[in-house]
């Protein structure tokens, strides 16, 4: 249960305050890592504005417990904005990749992400780099919500300006008829255009295709930013 109600997301907002985080959850995640032999772990969560630390402590503990088990396991975290206050707890645990999604262009925030702020989300990515300049950062946009090309490119400029390393662009698909409707289906040619623009801006990796999402090809993307920037195969 998420404490926000973004109109593109299928996770429901509870009518009452959600239960406290499970203190055993980091150990359960570690057990899954062990049993499945996972070498690249992606950890994400709902938004928990009801918690004092917005859930940052749970992220930090999970990273630490996995690191203590095997230091060579790569960890990517996809975090909410943490209300901007407790980011350092997560970054100090040195995840290999820190992802935070802007999701859409500023003009649509009030309509689609009314409980979030574009400037605050951008600040999460900027602050992460200030705390740890070597940290790989990532952000994603869902396209087809009535954004204009100029607006998308402006967001890409903003992300490049705060040192974001990885950009992911995908097609928005409404979870149900009750959610925000799809306004446009982006063409393959347009995705390719955005990809080339992003690489020219200096992103180390750009994934742009209809079904691309934040964690899509995460391991391959992580490896790609360790070497010469290149356009990743979308297949």
C-alpha distance (Angstrom), angle and dihedral (degrees) to the residues before:
residue distance angle dihedral
X1 . . .
X2 3.79 . .
X3 3.80 124.9 .
X4 3.81 91.3 -140.4
X5 3.78 131.3 62.7
X6 3.80 110.0 -144.6
X7 3.81 108.5 -179.5
X8 3.81 95.0 -131.8
X9 3.81 96.0 53.5
X10 3.81 129.1 88.2
X11 3.82 95.0 -154.0
X12 3.78 107.8 107.7
X13 3.78 126.7 -129.0
X14 3.83 110.6 -126.7
X15 3.78 122.2 -122.0
X16 3.80 89.8 -138.8
X17 3.79 131.7 36.5
X18 3.82 111.2 -72.6
X19 3.79 120.0 -113.0
X20 3.83 117.3 -92.3
X21 3.81 116.3 -90.3
X22 3.80 115.3 -82.7
X23 3.82 107.5 -104.9
X24 3.80 88.6 -151.5
X25 3.80 93.5 53.5
X26 3.86 95.9 95.1
X27 3.81 89.4 53.1
X28 3.80 91.3 47.9
X29 3.79 89.1 52.8
X30 3.80 89.9 49.5
X31 3.79 89.6 51.4
X32 3.80 90.0 53.6
X33 3.80 89.8 49.2
X34 3.81 90.1 52.6
X35 3.78 96.8 45.3
X36 3.81 94.7 45.4
X37 3.80 95.4 39.9
X38 3.79 91.7 -128.4
X39 3.79 115.8 -175.4
X40 3.80 97.7 178.8
X41 3.80 114.3 42.8
X42 3.81 124.2 -166.5
X43 3.79 115.3 -161.8
X44 3.79 123.0 -170.2
X45 3.79 139.3 156.6
X46 3.75 146.7 -171.7
X47 3.80 117.7 -94.9
X48 3.80 113.8 -87.9
X49 3.79 108.2 -168.3
X50 3.81 88.2 159.9
X51 3.81 92.6 69.5
X52 3.80 121.6 85.3
X53 3.81 91.9 -126.7
X54 3.83 95.2 31.3
X55 3.81 88.3 -120.5
X56 3.83 96.6 -59.2
X57 3.79 91.7 127.7
X58 3.80 91.8 56.9
X59 3.80 90.9 52.8
X60 3.81 91.3 47.2
X61 3.81 93.9 49.7
X62 3.79 92.4 47.9
X63 3.81 92.9 51.4
X64 3.81 91.0 46.5
X65 3.80 94.1 49.7
X66 3.81 92.4 49.5
X67 3.82 91.0 46.6
X68 3.81 90.7 50.7
X69 3.80 89.5 53.6
X70 3.82 97.1 48.8
X71 3.77 124.8 -7.1
X72 3.80 93.6 -159.6
X73 3.83 94.2 62.3
X74 3.79 108.6 106.0
X75 3.80 116.6 -132.4
X76 3.79 126.9 -158.5
X77 3.80 119.8 -175.7
X78 3.80 124.9 -160.2
X79 3.79 102.7 -161.8
X80 3.82 136.6 -174.9
X81 3.80 115.9 -124.7
X82 3.85 91.5 -88.0
X83 3.82 84.8 -144.6
X84 3.80 85.3 -81.7
X85 3.80 95.1 -84.9
X86 3.79 108.5 91.7
X87 3.79 102.7 35.5
X88 3.79 92.8 113.9
X89 3.83 91.2 66.4
X90 3.79 89.7 62.7
X91 3.81 98.8 39.5
X92 3.83 92.3 48.7
X93 3.82 88.8 63.3
X94 3.83 87.7 63.0
X95 3.81 104.5 -129.0
X96 3.79 111.2 -166.3
X97 3.82 91.4 -126.3
X98 3.80 129.5 18.2
X99 3.79 115.0 -161.8
X100 3.78 127.5 -171.9
X101 3.79 120.8 167.6
X102 3.78 126.6 -135.4
X103 3.84 85.8 -168.8
X104 3.81 97.1 -169.5
X105 3.80 144.9 6.1
X106 3.84 121.6 -69.6
X107 3.82 94.1 -108.1
X108 3.80 91.6 62.3
X109 3.81 98.0 46.9
X110 3.79 95.5 91.4
X111 3.80 90.1 49.9
X112 3.81 99.5 41.0
X113 3.82 108.1 17.2
X114 3.80 102.4 27.1
X115 3.84 94.1 158.3
X116 3.80 93.1 51.1
X117 3.79 131.7 68.9
X118 3.79 125.3 -140.8
X119 3.81 93.4 -146.4
X120 3.80 91.8 51.5
X121 3.79 92.9 50.2
X122 3.79 91.2 48.8
X123 3.80 88.7 49.0
X124 3.83 90.6 55.6
X125 3.80 89.7 61.2
X126 3.81 93.1 42.4
X127 3.81 93.6 48.3
X128 3.81 92.1 47.3
X129 3.80 89.3 60.1
X130 3.80 91.8 47.0
X131 3.80 91.5 53.0
X132 3.81 92.6 44.8
X133 3.83 115.5 10.1
X134 3.83 90.9 -171.9
X135 3.81 93.3 57.2
X136 3.82 115.5 114.7
X137 3.81 109.7 -129.7
X138 3.78 129.8 -164.7
X139 3.80 137.6 -173.0
X140 3.80 136.7 -179.1
X141 3.77 139.3 -151.8
X142 3.79 128.2 -159.8
X143 3.79 110.5 -143.7
X144 3.78 130.4 -155.7
X145 3.82 98.3 59.0
X146 3.84 93.7 113.5
X147 3.80 95.7 -83.1
X148 3.81 116.2 149.0
X149 3.79 124.3 -125.5
X150 3.79 91.1 -116.0
X151 3.81 90.1 54.8
X152 3.81 92.7 49.9
X153 3.79 91.3 50.9
X154 3.82 90.4 48.5
X155 3.81 89.8 54.0
X156 3.80 89.4 48.6
X157 3.82 88.5 53.0
X158 3.82 89.9 50.4
X159 3.81 91.4 51.3
X160 3.79 93.1 46.6
X161 3.80 88.0 48.6
X162 3.81 92.4 60.4
X163 3.80 92.5 46.8
X164 3.80 98.7 -103.5
X165 3.81 107.0 174.2
X166 3.81 103.7 -164.0
X167 3.80 128.6 40.9
X168 3.81 123.6 -167.9
X169 3.80 122.6 -169.4
X170 3.80 121.9 -174.6
X171 3.78 141.0 164.2
X172 3.81 116.3 -94.0
X173 3.81 112.4 -123.9
X174 3.80 116.2 -171.8
X175 3.83 112.1 -123.3
X176 3.81 91.4 -144.3
X177 3.80 143.2 -13.3
X178 3.81 88.5 -91.2
X179 3.80 92.4 61.8
X180 3.78 129.2 80.6
X181 3.80 107.0 -65.3
X182 3.78 125.3 -115.9
X183 3.80 106.5 -105.1
X184 3.80 98.8 -174.5
X185 3.79 141.6 6.1
X186 3.79 108.7 -133.6
X187 3.80 115.3 -133.0
X188 3.80 124.4 -124.2
X189 3.80 87.9 -117.0
X190 3.81 91.4 56.2
X191 3.80 92.4 48.0
X192 3.81 88.5 51.8
X193 3.80 90.2 49.6
X194 3.82 91.9 52.5
X195 3.81 90.1 47.2
X196 3.80 92.7 54.1
X197 3.80 92.2 45.3
X198 3.80 90.1 51.1
X199 3.79 93.6 51.2
X200 3.80 90.1 48.4
X201 3.81 88.3 53.5
X202 3.80 89.9 57.5
X203 3.79 105.3 -100.7
X204 3.82 108.6 154.2
X205 3.79 92.0 -139.4
X206 3.79 133.9 10.3
X207 3.79 125.8 -169.2
X208 3.78 113.6 -170.6
X209 3.80 121.4 167.8
X210 3.82 136.9 112.2
X211 3.81 97.8 -92.9
X212 3.80 97.8 34.5
X213 3.80 112.9 125.1
X214 3.81 134.1 174.3
X215 3.80 95.8 -85.5
X216 3.82 96.1 37.2
X217 3.84 110.6 129.1
X218 3.80 87.4 -10.4
X219 3.80 95.6 161.7
X220 3.81 93.2 47.4
X221 3.80 90.8 47.4
X222 3.80 92.0 49.2
X223 3.80 90.4 52.7
X224 3.79 92.3 46.0
X225 3.80 94.1 58.7
X226 3.80 89.6 56.8
X227 3.80 90.1 67.2
X228 3.81 139.5 28.0
X229 3.84 111.6 -28.6
X230 3.78 111.8 -107.7
X231 3.81 141.0 163.1
X232 3.80 109.0 -93.1
X233 3.77 121.6 -132.9
X234 3.80 107.6 -106.6
X235 3.82 94.1 -150.9
